[in-house]
């Protein structure tokens, strides 16, 4: 059998082995059907048949990609493949916060997200909100070293290969329209917030009584609200249903030597918080051409996009996350039910009434003012241009030359500040005539990537060899400028327009400017080769040499490699007559590097961090009163890459007349030279210096199955499931001092981010205080550090996966996807406020809303309650215990779609070739013990997490 092999770089699996494609180049030419073998599209523009692939990879099935109202295309990876953990870190429309882990967390302080490769060009971006999901043709996850070693310095965390749609040669002219519209709703929580009557009961249980003076206290205010019939649900006041809509037009055409795909898209999504939303315009043009002799092929992909995102300050400022005055994700839960909304006309009226007194729940009114449109502008406009041009020329039958040039340009213009009429501006006005401020920030990020390669492939009898040598150059130019204006005239101020700026008067309203610039780059050259014998046995290897601007001296360069092999057992003579149509054993071992040793902020280019980590730095930080100070930071010239070595054994199989297909993989991934702080003597002026310190292991097993139960012309029904288990352990790591109770730790011998806490033992039935286990198994009301224990669970799930089904019957179709995670715990900050009557060192009762859990608190008449006394003297220990560390495991109905596809006979008298109508729902329901809005984000605590919304949409796809 003539089998053509390619390099071991893995890629996109097209499950088209059983499909027939019809091509009609002329009206009189008969329709031709061609069986197309299942193919893996490899990194750097290469392909290989799936049966000859030696790597661990998974293709994202259509059920994950199609008909879904997603802003960030990477969210479709949730549950899409075993070993992949994709969690949305924020449900704010267009947010760049997400976690994409492949086979566990392989770094402590570095970037842990997978490398994204779009149309064969590795991306330096870390947010993908300007990539239209309807332009995606396929996505593939590459997991083992055989698949990722070719990406060398950026492949340590796995790779996701994305291909956008393209035209087909000899396909004619086609136009399609896809549209969706629907509603976005906040998810439901289980905090059981008290209404006015219940809150008064809690106040009485706590010991509140009417004031004995003429000044009303919190209890009097609550009684007055009850008498007035006030019972406000502040979640309903702030969180409103919002519109989602998207419209896409795609045009494709193909002749004998050239084809094209062009698309135009628009989408908008409102946020649960009323001042947040996202709008996006996209244009894409993909062209492929070939010479008549097919020796020269050229392809280009160009994507243009413009987006505007209104976001919360919480999204980019950690300083306000625990501030209920400015953070609606926290404040909305604390709004007192006996206070009415809409009491104050504007920020001036509010400030004149309450000043800066936030007692008795006044903070909710401040929050209400801040969430009034225009009071706290914070929006970013982004223009993005992504393009690449590739060419390949076959010099002879066996030799070819290739070049791929990619450009990624992003410009963001952010406007943020405080309108002069807002409460916050009034509260910070002082004696100035004018108040308010505005900051304008412009960032420009240009990435250039070029790969040139020469390839050879040849065959002699049953022996086939494929080899490629390549050189990759990557350069990044980044610049940011900032302008700040203090003092705005409310009569003429319009956010972002430059109007209303009050000129400097010699004392006040002094504007300020700032700028920064970074130039970064990498260089790599690599060799890949693959050998096959008779379609039964295959071996391959990759070796890559990389350099990064981050490091100096001998550490600037590093070498990575992989070896792999396969045995197609089904091709052996002893398998004749077997139920297996495919049975393949794979094995690989190799290394990768992680140059992104310091994780960047969401949305930032990961290549731009740690740009000066090897050099001593003199700084001029701003001190108290905006006075410039001086500082010094030690560099470490010995800093080097984090290294990841991975072994993998896998088995691919198809049996029962191609009804059951699956894959099993077992892996062991070891990270050495972890980047972190290294403790040093304080006599040097610092207690730590950044450097390489430690070793960590991720071991796991992955299983993916698909069973095609029915596959007939009118009826199809398939079920699928995938799951993974990952065991993480820090083998070696040096820290300064001992861990503190109530924290997640990085300790040698434990798993990463494992909880270290006082273990809660229940309620002392004699007095209602909390009890905690001691180190010797006893109980105490006052534990000390020696009593703290590890929970043997972390903030990263051990188990994750998905299952679902795809079905169709005479044009009707119904698909559903379920995802799950297990073995994860997080600190529920919101519950800490709502179910802790003493709050953060102050009296919470009367200051913010509470959970009705407290109505069942211990008292002498209720001694068997599992809720401590409202007057327990040791509530403060809950911050350092597992009392509020809750199980965040979940099972979620991620997506469900039901619709109808009209057949050609129904449309024969209409000017359209196809029509599909469907209803889709996203994040429908979650089974979980977690009581907050969403258990999904991979964070240690739930403080101010913007929840991922529930979405219900109606969609239509029309082909012309």
N, C-alpha and C positions, 0 to 999 in steps of 0.2 A: 504494500500500500504506500502511495506517495504522500508523505506527511511533511508539511513545512513547519519548522520550529522557529521560535524567536527567543529573545532574551528573557531572563527570569525577572521580570519587573512587575508582573501582575497587572490587573486592571478590571475593566468593565465586562461583566458577563452578560451576554445577550441570550436570554432564554427563548431562542427562536428555532430550536432543533426540530420542533414538531409543527412549525408554522409554515404556511405557504404564502409567498408574496407574489402578487400579480402585477405585471408591467405591461402597459399598453402604449407604445410609442406612436402608433397611428390608429385611426379609426377602423382601418380594414385589417390590421394585423391581428391574428388570433392571440388570445390571452395565454401567456406562458406561465407555468408554475415551476418554482425552483425550490428544492429542499436546501435549507441553509443550516450548516452545522453550527452548533453552539460555540461561540467565539469569546475569547478574552481579549479585550482591547487594552494593551499594555501602556505603561507610562512611556513618555517620550515617543509617541506615535507608532508604537509597535503592537502587533497582535499575535495571538497564538490560540489554537483550538483548546477548549476547556479540558479535553481528555489528556492533552499533553502539558498542561500547566502543573508546575510543581509547588505552587504557592498557596498560602491560606488567604482566601479572599471571598467576599460575598457581594452579590449584586443586590441592590435595593429593588424589591419587586414593585410592580405598578400599584398595588394596593396602598403602598406607602407614599407614592408620588402623586397620583392622579386625583383630581377633583377636590383638592384640599386648600382651604383659605389660609395659607401660611405667608408670613412676611419674610422671614429668614428661611431660605431653602434648606438649611442644615437641620431644621427642626423635624424634617421628614425622616431623619435617621433614628428617631425615637423608636426603639424596638425593632429596627430594620434588619439587624444582623447580630448573631451571637458574639458576645465580647465587646459590643459597642454600647456605651453609656452616654446618651445624648439627653441632657436635661436643660430646659429653659431656665435661666437664672432670673429672668424678669419677664412678666407678661405685658410690660409697657410696649405699645406698638413701635416696631422698628428698633427695639433694644438690641445692643451688641452683647448683652450678658447671656452667656451660655457656657455649658461645660460639655466638651466632647472628649470622652476618655475611651481609648481602645486598649483593652487588656490592662486595666488598672491605671493607677497614678504612678508614673515613672520618675517624677521629680517632686521635690519638696517646695522649693522656691521658684523654680523655673516654669516656663510655659509648658503646660501638659496637654494642650489641645492638639489634635491631629493636624497634619499638613493637608491643605486643600489644593488640589491640582485641577485647574479649569482649562479644558481644551489643550492638554499636554503642557501647560505652563504652570509651574509651582507659584502659588499666590503668597504674597507677603501681607495680605489683608487679614484682619481678624474679625471683621463683621461683613455680612453678606446680604444686607437688607436691600441693596440696589441690584441684586441679581434676580431676574424674573423667574419664578418657579416653573411657569408654563413654557419657558425656553429650554428646560432640561430634558435631554433625551435619556440619559442614564447616569447612575451613580454607583460606584463600587468602593468597597472598603477593603484596603490592603492591610494585613495584620502581622504576618511573620517577617523575619529578617530577609528571607528570600525575596519577598515582595517589596520591602522598603529600603534595603541596603543601597539601592541605586540612588536614592535621594539623600544618602549620606548624612550631612550635617543637620538635616531637618526632618528625617524620617523616623526618629526614635519613638515618637508617640503614635505611629501609625499614619496612614495616608488615605485620603478620600479623593477618588478620581471622578471628576464631573465632566460629562460631555454635553455640550449644547446641541440642539437640533440642527440638522443639515438637510439640504435637498438631496434628491436622488437623480442619477443620470437617467435620461430617457423616461422621465416621469410625467411630463406635461405640466400644465399650469394649475395650481390648486390654491384655494383660499379657505381659511377657516376662521371662525369667531368663537371665542370662549368667554362667557360672562358669568359672574357670580354676584349675588347680593344677599345680604342677611343681617343678622344682629349679633353683637358681641355682648355677653353678659358676664358679670363677676361670678366666680365660683362661690359656693356656699361654705360657711365655716360651722364649727360645732362648739363655739365658745359659750353659747347660751347667755347672752348679755341680758342683764336685768332690765325690766321695764320700770316705770316710775313706782308702782306699788311694791314691786319686789325690792327695789333699791331702798325704799323707806324701811322695809322689814330688816334689811341688812344693817341699816343705820341704827335701828332700835336694838338689834342684837349686839351691835358693837358698843352701844351705850350712849348714843346721841340723844340729847334732850333739847327742848326749845331754849333759846337764849334767854338769859335773865336780865339782859340789858336791852336798850332800844335798838342796838345794831343786830340785825338778823344773822344767824349763823347758817351753816350749810343745811342743817335739818329744817330750819324755818323756810329756807328757799325751796327745799324739796317739797315741803307741805304746801307752799303757795303754788308750785307747779302742779301738784296733784289736784288742788282745788280748782285750778284753771283748766283742768282736763288735758294738760300737756303730757304727751308720751311719745317722744321723738325717737325714731329709728335713724340714727345718723348715717348708718351705712346706706340707707335708701336716699338720704339727702345728698350724699357725696357721690355714690356710685350709681351711674345711670346706664341703661342700655344704650349702645352706640351702633352706628351704621358700619357695615363692611360692604365694599363693592370692588369688583375688579372687572376690567374689560381688556381683552387681548385679540388682536387680529394678526394672523400668521399667513404669509404668502410664500409658496415654494414653487420652483420650476426647475426643469432639468432637460438639457439636450444631450447630445452624444458626447460632448467634450466639456461642458460646463453646467453647473447647477447652483442654485442659490436658495437660501432661506432668509426671510425678512419678517420681523415682527414688530408690532407697536403695542405697548401695554400701559395701562393706567390702573392704579389701585389706591384705595384709601381705607383706613381703619381708625375708628374712634377708640379712645381708651376708656377704661372703667372710671378712672379719675378724670373729671371733666376738662381739665386743662391739658390733656395729653391726646395726641393723635399722630397719624403718619400718612403722608401722601407720596406717591412715587409715579414718575413717568419713565418709561424705558423704550429704547429702540435697539434692535439687533439686526446685523447683516452678516450672514455666513456664506462664503462663496468657495466652491471647489472647482478646479479646472485641471485638465490633463491634455497632453499633446496627443496627436493622432496615433503615434507609435507607442503611447502610454509610458514612455521613458521619463517624462517630466510631469510631475504633479505639483500643483500649487493650491494652497488653501489659506483662507483668511477668515478670522472671526473678530467682529467689532461690536462692542456693546456700549451704549451710551445711556446714562441715567441721571435724573435729577430727582431729589427727594427733599421733603421738608418734614422735620420731626419736632413737635412740641413735647417736651419732656419735663419730668419733675427734677428739682434740684437734688433730690435724694439720689437720683440716678448717677450723679457724678460727684456728690459731696457726702463723704462719710460723716462729716461733723454734725449733720442734722438728723441722722437716722434714729437717734434715741430722743429726739426733740418733738414732743407731741404738738408744740406750737406751730412747727413748720412742716412736719411730715404727716401727710394725710393717711398713710398706710398704718401709722400707729395711732394718730389722733382720732381717726374715725371710730376706732374701737372704744376709745375712752370718753367719747361725748356723753355727757350726763343726760338721761332720758327726760328729766323734768325741766330742761331748758329748751325753749322754742327756737327754731331757726329763723333767719331773716329779721332779726331784731334791729340791727344797725344798718343805716343807709349806706355808709361807705367807711373807708379807713379813717377819715378825719373824725366822723361821728363816733366810731369805736374808740379811737385814742382819747378823744375828749371825755369819754365816759369812764373808761377803765384805766386809762394811763398804761402802766406796765404791770398792773396787778392781775396775775393769772389765777388767783385763788378762786375757789368755788366753781371751777369748771370754765372760767372765762377763756381759757386757751382754745376752746372749740370755736369761739367767735373769731379769734385771730386766724385760725385755720380756714374758716369759712371765707374770710376776706382774702386770704392768700390764694384761694382756689377760684376767685372771681377772675374771669378772663381779662387779661391786660394788666393785672396788678403786679404779677411777678413773671414778666416775659422770660422765657428760656427755650429758644428754638434754634435749630441748626439746619442750614441748607447745605446739601452736599451734591456736588457734581462729580460724577465718576466716568472715566473713559477706560475701558479695557479692550485691548486689541492684540492680536498676534498674527504673524505672517509666516507661513511655513512653506518650504519647497523641498522636493526630493527628486534626485536625478539618478537614474540607473545607468551607470557607465557601461556595464556589461550585464550579462544575465545574472551574475553572482555578486557584483559590487555596486554599491550605491552611495551617494553623498546626500546629507540632509542638513537643513538649518531651520531653526525655529526661533523667531524673535517675538518676545512678548512685552507689552507695555501696560502698566496699570497706574493710572493717575487719579488721585482723589483730592478734591478741594472742599474743605468745610468752612462755612462761615457761621459762627455762633453769636447770637445776641442774647444777653442775659442781664438781669438787673432788678431794680426795684422802682416801680413807677412812683412818681412824687406824691400821688394821691393814695398810695397803699398804706396799710397800717404800719408795716415794718419801716417804711420810709419816715412816717410821722413819728414813730417811737424813737428813731435815732437822729432826729432833726436837731435837737439841742437848741441853740440860740440862732441858728442860721435862718436866713430868709427863705432859702430854697433847700430842698432835700431831694432824695432819690439818687440813683446812680445807674449807669449802664456800662457794660463791658462788651466790646466787639473783638472777637478772636477769629483769625483766619489761619488755617493750616493747609499746607500744600505737601502732598506726599506722592513722589514719582518713583516708581520701581521699574527697572529695565532688566529683562532676563533674556539671555541668548544661549542657545544650545546648538552646537555644530557637531556633526557625527559622521562617521564613515562606517558602513556595514558590509558584511560578507555573509552570504548563505549559500550552501552547496550541499549536494547529495551524491552519494556513491553507493549504489545498491540499496541496502537497508540502513545505511548510515547517513545521518543528517547533522550538519553543523551550522550554527548561526553565531556570529560574533559582531559586536559593535564597540567602537571606541568613540568617546564623546568628551567635549569640553563645555562646561557650563560657567557662564559669567552672570553675576547678579549685582546690581547697583541700586542704591536707594538714595534719593535726595529729599530731605525733609526740611521744612521751614515753617515757623509759626510767628505771627505778629499779634500783639495785643494792645488795645487802646481802651482806657478807662476814663469815664467822665463822672465826676462828683458834682451834683447840683443840676437839677432839671426843672425847667419851667413848665408847670402843669397846663398852661394855656396853649402851648404849642408842641409839647412832647408827643412823638409817635415812635414806638419802639423800632430801632434799626434804621430810622430815616435820617438821623443826625440833627433833627430839629429839637428845639427846647434845651440846647446845651447852654448853661449859664457861664459867661466868661469869668476868668480868674480876676478877683478883685484885689489882689495883693495879699490876701489872708486865706480866703476860702475858694472852693471850687477848682482846685488845681488838678488838671488832667494828668494822666501818666501813660507811658508807653512801655512796651517790652518786646523782646524778640529772641528767638533761639534758632539754631541751625544744626543739623546733623547730616553727615554724609557717611553711609555705611555700605559695605560690600562683602561679597564672598566669591570664591573661585574654586572650581572643582573639576577634576578630570577623572574619567572612569572607564572601565572595560567590563563588558558583560558578554557571557558566552553560554551556549546551550548545546547539548548533544543528545541525539535520540537514536535508538536502535530498534528498528522494526515496529515502532509504535508501542513496544512493551516497556522499555526502560529509558529513562531520561535523567540527565545530570546537568547541572548548571552552576554558574558561579558569577559573582560580581565583586569587583574591587574598585574602591573609590578613594581618591585623595582630595581632601578639602582644606581650604584656608578661610579664616574669618578675621574681619577687622577688629573684633573684640579682644583678641589675644595677641601676645607679642612673643618674640624669640622662638624657641623650639616649640612652644605651645600653640603657635599660630596655625600650624598644619597638623592634621590628623588623618589616619587611614582607617577605612571601614570596608567590610567584606562580607560575603555570604557564600555558602555552598548549599546545594539542595539536590534532591533526587526523587524519583517516583518509580513505582512498579505498577503497571496496568495489569492487575491480576486477571481481569476478565479476558485478556488476550491469550492467556495460556491454554494449552490444549486440554488440560484437565478441567477447565471451566465450561467446556462445550455442554450444552443442554442445561446449564445452570439457570436459575431464576434471575441471576444478576445480568443486566445488560451493561452495567458499568461498575467496576470495583477497582479503586485505585488507592494505593498506599503512598503517602508523601512523608518526607522528612527534610528538615532544614536546620541550619545553624548559621548565625551571622551576627554582625555588630552594626550599630548606628551611633550617631552622636547627636547631642542636643546642645546647640550653640546658644539657644534662647534661655540662658541660665537665670534670668530674672523675668518674671511674668509681668507683662505690661497691663495697663488699664484696659477694660473692655473697649473695643473699637480702635485700639492703637496698633500700629505696626510692630509686631514682636521683635523685629530686627533692630529697633531703635533703643531698646533698653540696655542698661549696663555698658554704655558706650565709653565710659571712663573708668571702669572697674579696676583696671590694672595700673592706674596712675594716682599719685597723691593729688588731692584737690584742696585748694584754698577757696573758701566760699565767703559770701557776704549775706548772711541770712538777715531777714527783717525781724527785729525784736520788738519789745513793748513800745507802744507809741510810734510805731513805724520807723524806729531808729535803726539804722543799719549797724549790724554787728560783724564780727569776723569769726570764721570757723575753719576747721581743718579736718579732712577725711583721709584716712590711710588707704592707699591703693595696694594691690597685691599683684606683682608682675608674674607670679607663678600660677595664676588662675588659668584653668583649662576647661575643655569641653566636659560635659557629663557624658559618660559612655554607657550604652545599653547593649547587652549581649542577650540573644534570645535563641532558645531551642524549641522546635515545634515538630510534632508528629501528628499527621492527619490521615483520615480515611474518608474518601468520597464514594458514594454508592448510589446505584439506581437498580431497582428490582421490581418484581411483580408486573412485568410487561410495561415498564416505565411509569407505573402508578405511584410508587414510593421512591422518593429521592431524598438524600440527606448527606450530612457531613459531620464529622467528629474531629475535634482538634484538642490536643493537650500541649500546653506550653509552659516554659520556665523562662522568665524575663528578669535579668539582673542589671540593676543600675549601679555603677560605681562612679566615684568622683562627684558625688552629690554636691551641689553648690549651696552654701549656707554661711552662717557666721561661725567663725572659729574663736573660741575663748582665748584671750591673751591677758597678760598681767596689766593691772591698772596703772602701773608706773609709767606706761607708755603714753598715758593720756587717753586711752580708750580701753574698753573691756572686751572688744571683739574686732576682728578684721574679716572681711569677706574672702572666702576661698573654698576649695574643694574639701569636703568633709563627709565621708560616710558611704554606706552601701545599703541598697534596698532590693528586695525580691518580690516579684509578682508571679504566682503560680496559679494555673487555672485550667478549666476544661470547658469546652464549648460544644453545643449540639444544635444542629439545625435540621428540621424535617419538613417535608411537604408530601401530602398524600392526595393524589388526584382521584377521588372516589368515583366520580362520573365524568366522562369526557365524550359527549356525543354532540351531534350537530345542534340540537335544540336545548340540551340540558348539560350544564357543567357545574360541578361542585368540587371544590378543593379546600382542604384544611392545611394549616401550616403552624409551626411552632418553633421557637428558638429560645435557648436559655444558656446562661453562662454562670460560672462560679469563679471568683477571683479571691485568692488568699494573699494578702499583702503583709510584709514584715520588714521592719527596719533592722538590718543585720549589724550595722556599725554606725554610730553617730555620737558626736561629742557635743555636749551642751554646757552652758555656764550655770551651775546651780541645779536645784531640784524643781520638778514641776509643781505648779500651784493647784490645789483642789479647785474643781469647777472649770477646768480647762481641757482642751484636747491637746495631746502631747505628741512629740517626736522623740521617742525614747528607743534606744537600741534594745532589741528583743521583743518589741511590741509592734502592733500594726500602726500605720500612719493615721494621725488624727484620732487616736483612741481616747475615749473619755476617762478622766481621772477625777473621781468625785467621792464625796461621802455618800454611802448607800443609805437611802431612807428605809427605816424599819417600821414605820407606822406611827400611830397616835398613842401617847401616854394616856391611858384611860383614867388615871387619877387626877390629872390636871389639864389635859388637852394639849400639852406641848408636843413638839415633834421629837421622834426618836431616830437615832442613827446607829448603824452597826459600828462596833469598834474593830480593831485589827484582830482581836482574839475571839470574835464571834459574839460578844456581848452587845449591849445597847447603852446609849448615852444620849443626853440632851445637848451636850457640848463636846462634839468631837474635836480632835486636834489633827495636825497634819499627818501624824503617824497612822491615823485611822482611815485616811483616804485610800481608795481601791480603784483598780482598773475595771471597766465594765466589759472588756473584751468585745467591744463594738465601736465603730467609728462613724464618721459623717459620710463615708463613702460606702455604698451598698456592696455586699458580698455576692448577692444573687440579682440578676436582671434578665429580662427577656420579654417575649411577646408571643401571642398566639392569635389566630383569627381564621376567617374563611372568606372565600370568593365564590360567588354563585351566579348563575344566569339561567333563565328559562324563557324561551321564545321572545327574546328582546328585553325582558325584565332582568335586572341585576341587583344584587344585594351583597355588599362587602362590609366586613367589620374587622376592626383591629383592637386588640386588648394589649396593654403593656403592664409590666409589673416590676417592682424592686423589693428586695427583702434584705434584712440584716443591716439596718442603718438607724441611727438615733441622732436627734438634734435637740438643742435647747430651745424650748418654746418661749421666747422672750415676751410675746404678747400675752401668753397665759400667765407669765410671771407678774405682769402688771394687773391682770384681770382677776386672778385667783389668789392674790397675796394682799391681805388687808392693810399691811403696813407699807407697802410700796417700796420705793428706793430710799429707805431711811426717813421717810416722812409718812404722815397719816394719809393713806390712799383713799380711805372711805370719806366721801364728800368731795374728793378732788377729781375723780374720774370714774367711769362706769366700771362695774365688776361683774363677774360671772355669778350666776345663780347657784353655782357649786357651794358658795359660802352660806347659803340658806340652810345647808345640812351640816354646818360646822359643829364640832364638839361643844357640848355644854353639859352641865350636871344631869339634865334630863335626857340627854342623847349621848351617853358615854361610849357607845359602840361605833360612833361615826368614824369614817376613814379620812375626814377633813379635820385638820387641827383646829383648835379654838381660835376664834377671831382675835383673842387677846393672848395667844401663845407668845411666850417671851423669846422664842428662838426662831422666828420666821426668817431672820437674816441668813441662816444657814442654808436656806433653799437655793441661794445663788451659787453655792459651792457644792451642792449635792445633786443627786439624780431625781429630785422631786419633780422638777420641770424638764428633765431630759426625757423626751418622749419618742416612742417608736414611729419612724417616718416611712415604714414599709407601706406599699400600696398596690392595689390592682385597679387599673383605670380603663374605662372604655375610651380609648384614644380617638377613634374615628369610626364612623359608620356612614355608609352611602347606599341609597336606594334610588333606582331610576329606571328609565326605559330607553332603549335604543331602537329607533325605527329602522326597519329593513329596507332594502333597495326597492322591493316590489311596492311598498307603501309610498315610496317617494318618486316613482317612475314618472308621474305627471307633474312633478314639481321641479323648480330650478335649483334644487339642492341635492347633494349626493349623500349626505348623512345628517342625522339629527339625534342628539342625545339630551335628555332632560333628567335631572337628578336633584335629590335633596341630600345635603350632607350635614353632619353634626360632628363637632370636635370637642374633646375633653368633656364628654357628656356626664359621666358619673365616676366617682372615685370611692372605692372601699378602702378605708384606712382608719387606724387609731389616732392618727394625727388630727388635731382639732382646728388647725389653722386653715387658711384659704387653699393652700396648695403644698403637699409634702414633697414636691418634685425637686426644687432647687438644691444643688449640692453645696450647702453652706453649713457652718457650725451652729448658727442660730437663725431664727425666723424673723429677726427684727427688720421691719420695713421692707419685706419682700413684696414686690408688685405681683399680684397673682396672675397666673396664666388663665385667660378667660375661657368661658364656654361659648362656643360659636355655632350658629345655625344658619345655613345658607341654602339658597336655591340656585342651581346652576344650569347652564345650557351650552351645548357645543354644536355648532352648525358647520358642516363642510360643504363647500360650493365646488 
